[in-house]
Amino acid sequence: MEYMGYLGFIFGMIAFSWCISLTAQVRELKRMIQDAGIGHTEKASLREILEKSIGKSADLKLESIDSSFNSTLSDCRILEVDEEWTLVLIGKKQDEKLVRIQSIRSVNLK
């Protein structure tokens, strides 16, 4: 009967690794669909919001590609907006950074 516990553990590990790989595949498929221009209305509306906010300070919440962790660019100034990218000044040192519009989850204007 003890082997059933080991078998269940092995099955659980296989199922867990399978779910992890499915999550990565879904994320990659979502990125491919967005790059193909299907369902790009959200990207276009965010770009329009950023274009109207050039010169203003904002907090940008970003989605990282490889993991589910989110990062935040706080107190940054929006300089330029392109179709896919936006240029921002970050912090007191005024470092310039290019941010892909697809990776922006939310914008809090100040």
Kinemage of the C-alpha trace (Angstrom):
@kinemage 1
@onewidth
@group {chain A} dominant
@subgroup {mainchain}
@vectorlist {calphas} color= white
{ca met a 1} P 0.000 0.000 0.000
{ca glu a 2} L 2.926 2.334 0.547
{ca tyr a 3} L 3.709 2.275 -3.170
{ca met a 4} L 0.299 3.921 -3.841
{ca gly a 5} L 1.478 7.001 -1.955
{ca tyr a 6} L 4.648 7.151 -4.028
{ca leu a 7} L 2.634 6.641 -7.197
{ca gly a 8} L 0.257 9.447 -6.190
{ca phe a 9} L 3.191 11.757 -5.469
{ca ile a 10} L 4.774 11.026 -8.851
{ca phe a 11} L 1.434 11.547 -10.616
{ca gly a 12} L 0.953 14.829 -8.737
{ca met a 13} L 4.392 16.096 -9.778
{ca ile a 14} L 3.734 15.177 -13.413
{ca ala a 15} L 0.349 16.947 -13.333
{ca phe a 16} L 1.899 20.019 -11.701
{ca ser a 17} L 4.676 20.281 -14.310
{ca trp a 18} L 2.109 19.789 -17.082
{ca cys a 19} L -0.008 22.671 -15.734
{ca ile a 20} L 3.062 24.923 -15.537
{ca ser a 21} L 3.911 24.198 -19.171
{ca leu a 22} L 0.301 24.863 -20.226
{ca thr a 23} L 0.382 28.267 -18.540
{ca ala a 24} L 3.527 29.181 -20.453
{ca gln a 25} L 1.981 27.980 -23.716
{ca val a 26} L -1.186 30.009 -23.160
{ca arg a 27} L 0.885 33.118 -22.388
{ca glu a 28} L 2.929 32.591 -25.579
{ca leu a 29} L -0.234 32.047 -27.642
{ca lys a 30} L -1.741 35.239 -26.232
{ca arg a 31} L 1.386 37.183 -27.219
{ca met a 32} L 1.314 35.679 -30.737
{ca ile a 33} L -2.338 36.680 -31.179
{ca gln a 34} L -1.605 40.232 -30.035
{ca asp a 35} L 1.432 40.484 -32.313
{ca ala a 36} L -0.730 39.351 -35.241
{ca gly a 37} L -3.034 42.306 -34.597
{ca ile a 38} L -6.064 40.278 -33.571
{ca gly a 39} L -7.878 41.893 -30.681
{ca his a 40} L -5.621 44.938 -30.586
{ca thr a 41} L -8.327 47.394 -29.472
{ca glu a 42} L -7.085 47.353 -25.876
{ca lys a 43} L -3.563 48.196 -27.023
{ca ala a 44} L -4.824 51.025 -29.230
{ca ser a 45} L -6.902 52.587 -26.474
{ca leu a 46} L -3.989 52.440 -24.018
{ca arg a 47} L -1.767 54.051 -26.639
{ca glu a 48} L -4.313 56.855 -27.056
{ca ile a 49} L -4.413 57.416 -23.292
{ca leu a 50} L -0.624 57.571 -23.173
{ca glu a 51} L -0.494 59.973 -26.144
{ca lys a 52} L -2.877 62.342 -24.377
{ca ser a 53} L -0.709 62.140 -21.259
{ca ile a 54} L 2.627 63.142 -22.805
{ca gly a 55} L 4.521 65.349 -20.363
{ca lys a 56} L 2.517 64.191 -17.334
{ca ser a 57} L 3.698 62.098 -14.394
{ca ala a 58} L 2.251 58.629 -13.925
{ca asp a 59} L 2.675 55.312 -12.174
{ca leu a 60} L 2.901 52.385 -14.605
{ca lys a 61} L 2.136 48.845 -13.494
{ca leu a 62} L 3.952 46.381 -15.763
{ca glu a 63} L 3.541 42.684 -16.430
{ca ser a 64} L 6.740 40.708 -16.734
{ca ile a 65} L 6.971 38.164 -19.537
{ca asp a 66} L 8.525 35.145 -17.844
{ca ser a 67} L 6.753 35.159 -14.495
{ca ser a 68} L 3.492 36.211 -12.960
{ca phe a 69} L 5.105 38.968 -10.890
{ca asn a 70} L 4.180 42.546 -11.644
{ca ser a 71} L 6.516 45.496 -11.325
{ca thr a 72} L 5.723 49.177 -10.937
{ca leu a 73} L 7.412 52.241 -12.371
{ca ser a 74} L 6.432 54.967 -9.963
{ca asp a 75} L 6.643 58.705 -10.549
{ca cys a 76} L 7.733 58.510 -14.184
{ca arg a 77} L 7.177 61.181 -16.830
{ca ile a 78} L 5.837 60.143 -20.247
{ca leu a 79} L 8.013 61.628 -23.024
{ca glu a 80} L 7.025 59.947 -26.296
{ca val a 81} L 4.545 57.336 -27.461
{ca asp a 82} L 4.930 55.140 -30.533
{ca glu a 83} L 2.655 52.415 -31.885
{ca glu a 84} L 4.366 49.757 -29.755
{ca trp a 85} L 6.656 51.624 -27.337
{ca thr a 86} L 6.598 54.511 -24.909
{ca leu a 87} L 9.601 56.478 -23.632
{ca val a 88} L 9.525 57.490 -19.959
{ca leu a 89} L 11.823 59.305 -17.525
{ca ile a 90} L 12.149 57.422 -14.255
{ca gly a 91} L 12.986 58.688 -10.780
{ca lys a 92} L 15.135 61.530 -9.570
{ca lys a 93} L 18.075 60.526 -11.764
{ca gln a 94} L 15.873 61.027 -14.830
{ca asp a 95} L 16.832 57.716 -16.430
{ca glu a 96} L 15.156 57.111 -19.788
{ca lys a 97} L 13.489 53.769 -20.339
{ca leu a 98} L 11.585 52.251 -23.262
{ca val a 99} L 8.486 50.351 -22.194
{ca arg a 100} L 6.463 48.137 -24.487
{ca ile a 101} L 2.799 49.166 -24.451
{ca gln a 102} L 1.693 45.498 -24.373
{ca ser a 103} L 3.463 45.018 -21.048
{ca ile a 104} L 1.629 47.896 -19.345
{ca arg a 105} L -1.184 46.620 -17.131
{ca ser a 106} L -2.403 49.943 -15.709
{ca val a 107} L -1.638 53.670 -15.761
{ca asn a 108} L -2.256 55.938 -12.770
{ca leu a 109} L -1.928 59.574 -13.864
{ca lys a 110} L -0.947 62.189 -11.305
